[in-house]
Amino acid sequence: MDSAASSQPAAQKDAKNATLIYRQSRWTRLTHWLWALALFFMLLSGLQIFNARPQLYVGKESGFGYDNTILQIGAENTDKGPRGFTEIFGHRFDTTGVLGWSGPPGQETPRAFPAWATIPSYYDLGTARVVHFFFAWVLSATLLIWLVASLINGHIRRDLAPRVEDLRKLRRDIVDHAKLKFHHTREYNTLQKMAYGGVLFVLLPLMIVTGLAMSPSMDSVLPWLNEILGGRQTARTIHFTVMVLLVLFFVIHILMILAAGPINELRSIITGWYRTDPPAKHEKPTERSV
């Protein structure tokens, strides 16, 4: 026997024995990219809107006569010249060049978030609000249609709802992810189900609800909504916090894609086809083998 053939790398053998399955439906892929597009424009336009009043409060009212500020981004004159700062729960940090005071050398301006992080890059509150609200409706409509369709076709029950056995695997999944050890299977693992469920059923609906609560025109339609959330200022703070959590989810999501195999993951969300691990000896592949 040829010694070179007998020493074939295990990875190549696994690749030959791997199974290519159709994991993501067209509807899942379409909504995924619609949400990504909508959230991108909502984030950058939302930061522009935040720049108009770069403070967050808790309560129904705000102003100089109240001590309920939990976040403030701004600039101040110091012995070293203008400096940007970010203040969180009374703790102030120098964030010159990024938050509070930023811009090209010699052309710095006082603004909470820098020009490169906002839409539009120059200060234009009217345009930012138009962009933000348009994509907010895109996000809301897509989420609603996805929810109805997923309830009808069983996608939520079949793929996203954690089962008892999933919860039993939670500790192992946490350890495997910490070790960057991934299992490529048809089903989402426990952490994926919890993360996707948290985004789809908690964070996105909460973002939509708090956005409605901040709208003065909604007071006449849903006057109780503001009261439930603790006032318009509290709703604004929750809205901002949800945005931060979604950004953190996005960063972790991208890191996991890179760690688990970006080509396979991207192929899945673009074409629907996903390469799984080779089946165990006692298992029979149920899809097209590659």
C-alpha positions as CSV (number, residue, x, y, z in Angstrom):
1,M,0.0,0.0,0.0
2,D,1.2,3.5,-0.8
3,S,2.4,5.1,2.4
4,A,1.5,8.5,1.2
5,A,-2.1,7.4,0.7
6,S,-2.3,5.7,4.0
7,S,-1.1,8.9,5.8
8,Q,-3.8,11.1,4.3
9,P,-4.6,13.9,6.7
10,A,-7.6,13.3,8.9
11,A,-9.0,16.7,7.9
12,Q,-9.1,15.7,4.2
13,K,-10.9,12.4,5.1
14,D,-13.4,14.3,7.2
15,A,-14.0,16.8,4.3
16,K,-14.8,13.9,2.0
17,N,-17.1,12.3,4.5
18,A,-18.8,15.6,5.4
19,T,-22.5,16.1,4.5
20,L,-23.8,19.2,2.7
21,I,-27.3,20.0,3.9
22,Y,-29.8,22.7,3.0
23,R,-29.9,24.5,6.4
24,Q,-31.2,28.0,5.8
25,S,-34.4,28.6,3.8
26,R,-34.8,31.5,1.4
27,W,-37.0,33.3,3.8
28,T,-34.5,33.0,6.7
29,R,-31.7,34.3,4.5
30,L,-33.8,37.2,3.2
31,T,-34.9,38.3,6.6
32,H,-31.4,38.0,8.0
33,W,-30.0,40.4,5.4
34,L,-33.0,42.8,5.7
35,W,-32.5,43.0,9.5
36,A,-28.7,43.5,9.0
37,L,-29.3,46.3,6.5
38,A,-32.0,48.0,8.6
39,L,-30.0,47.8,11.9
40,F,-26.9,49.2,10.2
41,F,-28.7,52.3,9.0
42,M,-30.7,52.6,12.2
43,L,-27.5,52.4,14.3
44,L,-25.6,55.2,12.4
45,S,-28.7,57.4,12.0
46,G,-29.5,56.8,15.7
47,L,-26.1,58.0,16.8
48,Q,-26.7,61.2,14.8
49,I,-30.0,61.7,16.6
50,F,-28.3,61.0,19.9
51,N,-25.8,63.8,19.1
52,A,-28.6,66.3,19.3
53,R,-28.9,65.6,23.0
54,P,-25.9,63.5,24.2
55,Q,-27.3,62.6,27.6
56,L,-29.4,59.7,29.0
57,Y,-31.7,60.0,31.9
58,V,-33.9,57.8,34.1
59,G,-37.4,59.2,34.9
60,K,-40.2,61.1,33.3
61,E,-38.4,64.5,33.3
62,S,-35.0,65.9,32.8
63,G,-33.2,69.2,33.0
64,F,-30.9,71.3,35.2
65,G,-33.2,70.9,38.2
66,Y,-32.9,67.1,38.2
67,D,-30.1,64.7,39.2
68,N,-31.0,61.7,37.1
69,T,-28.3,61.7,34.4
70,I,-26.7,58.3,33.9
71,L,-24.7,58.9,30.8
72,Q,-23.3,62.1,29.2
73,I,-20.9,62.6,26.3
74,G,-19.4,66.1,25.7
75,A,-16.4,68.3,25.6
76,E,-14.9,70.8,28.0
77,N,-12.0,73.3,28.1
78,T,-9.0,72.3,30.1
79,D,-5.4,73.5,30.6
80,K,-4.5,71.2,27.7
81,G,-7.2,72.6,25.5
82,P,-10.6,71.2,24.5
83,R,-11.0,67.6,25.7
84,G,-13.8,65.1,25.1
85,F,-15.3,63.1,28.0
86,T,-17.8,60.4,28.7
87,E,-19.4,60.3,32.0
88,I,-21.2,57.1,33.2
89,F,-23.0,57.1,36.6
90,G,-20.9,60.0,37.7
91,H,-17.5,58.5,36.7
92,R,-15.8,60.6,34.0
93,F,-13.4,59.3,31.4
94,D,-11.3,61.2,28.9
95,T,-12.4,60.0,25.4
96,T,-10.8,62.8,23.3
97,G,-10.5,61.8,19.6
98,V,-13.4,59.3,19.7
99,L,-16.3,60.6,21.9
100,G,-17.0,64.2,22.8
101,W,-14.3,65.9,20.8
102,S,-13.2,64.4,17.4
103,G,-12.3,65.2,13.8
104,P,-9.3,65.6,11.6
105,P,-6.2,67.2,13.3
106,G,-6.8,70.9,13.5
107,Q,-10.5,70.6,12.6
108,E,-11.9,68.9,15.7
109,T,-15.4,69.7,16.8
110,P,-17.5,69.0,19.9
111,R,-19.8,66.1,19.0
112,A,-20.8,63.0,21.0
113,F,-20.1,60.4,18.3
114,P,-17.6,61.1,15.5
115,A,-18.5,61.9,11.9
116,W,-17.5,58.5,10.6
117,A,-20.0,56.8,12.9
118,T,-23.1,58.7,11.9
119,I,-25.5,59.1,9.0
120,P,-25.2,61.7,7.6
121,S,-21.6,62.4,8.6
122,Y,-22.4,66.1,9.0
123,Y,-24.9,67.4,11.5
124,D,-28.4,67.0,10.0
125,L,-31.0,65.9,12.5
126,G,-33.9,66.0,10.0
127,T,-32.2,63.6,7.5
128,A,-31.1,61.3,10.3
129,R,-34.7,61.0,11.6
130,V,-36.0,60.2,8.1
131,V,-33.4,57.5,7.6
132,H,-34.0,56.1,11.1
133,F,-37.7,55.9,10.9
134,F,-37.8,54.4,7.4
135,F,-35.5,51.5,8.4
136,A,-37.4,51.2,11.7
137,W,-40.5,50.4,9.7
138,V,-38.5,48.0,7.5
139,L,-37.3,46.2,10.6
140,S,-40.7,46.1,12.3
141,A,-42.5,44.8,9.2
142,T,-39.9,42.2,8.5
143,L,-40.0,41.0,12.1
144,L,-43.8,40.8,12.2
145,I,-44.0,38.9,8.9
146,W,-41.2,36.5,10.0
147,L,-42.9,35.9,13.3
148,V,-46.2,34.9,11.7
149,A,-44.6,32.8,9.0
150,S,-42.3,31.0,11.6
151,L,-45.3,30.2,13.8
152,I,-47.1,28.7,10.8
153,N,-44.3,26.7,9.3
154,G,-43.0,25.6,12.7
155,H,-39.5,27.2,12.4
156,I,-39.7,28.7,15.9
157,R,-40.8,25.4,17.6
158,R,-38.5,23.2,15.5
159,D,-35.3,25.3,15.3
160,L,-35.3,28.1,17.9
161,A,-37.2,26.9,21.0
162,P,-34.8,25.4,23.6
163,R,-35.7,21.9,24.6
164,V,-35.0,20.1,27.9
165,E,-32.1,18.3,26.3
166,D,-30.7,21.6,25.1
167,L,-30.7,23.0,28.6
168,R,-28.8,19.9,29.8
169,K,-26.1,20.6,27.2
170,L,-25.8,24.3,28.1
171,R,-22.7,23.8,30.4
172,R,-21.0,21.7,27.8
173,D,-21.7,24.3,25.0
174,I,-20.3,27.1,27.1
175,V,-17.1,25.1,27.7
176,D,-16.8,24.1,24.0
177,H,-17.3,27.7,22.9
178,A,-14.7,28.9,25.4
179,K,-12.3,26.4,23.9
180,L,-13.3,27.4,20.3
181,K,-14.5,23.9,19.8
182,F,-17.5,23.9,17.4
183,H,-19.9,21.2,16.3
184,H,-21.2,21.7,12.8
185,T,-24.7,20.1,12.7
186,R,-28.1,20.9,11.2
187,E,-29.5,22.0,14.6
188,Y,-28.5,25.2,16.4
189,N,-26.7,24.6,19.6
190,T,-28.1,25.7,23.0
191,L,-26.2,29.0,23.0
192,Q,-27.3,29.8,19.5
193,K,-30.9,29.2,20.4
194,M,-30.7,31.4,23.5
195,A,-28.8,34.2,21.7
196,Y,-31.1,34.2,18.6
197,G,-34.2,33.9,20.8
198,G,-33.0,36.8,23.0
199,V,-32.5,39.0,19.9
200,L,-35.6,38.1,18.1
201,F,-38.1,37.9,21.0
202,V,-36.6,40.4,23.5
203,L,-34.2,43.0,22.1
204,L,-35.8,43.7,18.8
205,P,-39.4,44.0,20.2
206,L,-38.1,46.1,23.1
207,M,-36.3,48.4,20.6
208,I,-39.5,48.8,18.7
209,V,-41.7,49.4,21.8
210,T,-39.3,52.0,23.3
211,G,-39.0,53.7,19.9
212,L,-42.8,54.1,19.8
213,A,-42.8,55.3,23.4
214,M,-40.5,58.1,22.5
215,S,-42.7,59.4,19.7
216,P,-45.0,62.2,20.9
217,S,-47.5,61.3,18.2
218,M,-48.0,57.9,19.8
219,D,-49.1,59.4,23.2
220,S,-52.6,59.8,21.9
221,V,-52.7,56.3,20.4
222,L,-50.9,54.4,23.2
223,P,-50.9,56.8,26.2
224,W,-50.3,53.9,28.7
225,L,-47.1,52.8,26.9
226,N,-45.0,55.7,28.3
227,E,-46.2,55.1,31.8
228,I,-45.3,51.4,31.7
229,L,-41.8,52.2,30.6
230,G,-41.3,54.8,33.3
231,G,-41.5,57.9,31.1
232,R,-40.0,59.1,27.8
233,Q,-36.5,59.6,29.1
234,T,-36.4,56.1,30.6
235,A,-37.7,54.7,27.3
236,R,-34.9,56.6,25.5
237,T,-32.3,55.1,27.9
238,I,-33.7,51.6,27.4
239,H,-33.6,52.2,23.6
240,F,-29.9,53.2,23.8
241,T,-29.1,50.2,26.0
242,V,-30.7,47.8,23.6
243,M,-28.7,49.3,20.8
244,V,-25.5,48.7,22.8
245,L,-26.5,45.0,23.4
246,L,-27.3,44.5,19.7
247,V,-23.8,45.9,18.8
248,L,-22.2,43.5,21.3
249,F,-24.3,40.6,19.8
250,F,-23.1,41.6,16.4
251,V,-19.4,41.6,17.4
252,I,-19.7,38.2,19.1
253,H,-21.6,36.9,16.2
254,I,-18.9,37.9,13.7
255,L,-16.1,36.5,16.0
256,M,-18.0,33.2,16.2
257,I,-18.4,33.1,12.4
258,L,-14.6,33.6,12.0
259,A,-13.8,31.0,14.6
260,A,-16.2,28.4,13.3
261,G,-15.3,28.7,9.7
262,P,-16.3,31.8,7.8
263,I,-16.6,30.2,4.4
264,N,-19.0,27.5,5.6
265,E,-21.0,30.0,7.7
266,L,-21.3,32.6,4.9
267,R,-22.2,29.9,2.3
268,S,-25.0,28.9,4.6
269,I,-26.6,32.3,5.0
270,I,-26.1,33.2,1.3
271,T,-26.9,30.0,-0.5
272,G,-28.6,28.0,2.3
273,W,-26.1,25.0,2.0
274,Y,-24.1,24.1,5.1
275,R,-21.3,21.5,5.5
276,T,-21.8,19.5,8.7
277,D,-19.4,17.3,10.6
278,P,-18.9,13.8,9.3
279,P,-21.7,11.5,10.7
280,A,-20.8,9.1,13.5
281,K,-20.4,5.5,12.5
282,H,-23.7,4.5,13.9
283,E,-25.5,7.4,12.0
284,K,-26.6,7.4,8.4
285,P,-26.3,10.7,6.5
286,T,-29.8,12.0,5.5
287,E,-28.7,14.6,3.0
288,R,-26.5,14.8,-0.1
289,S,-23.0,13.6,0.9
290,V,-20.0,15.5,-0.6
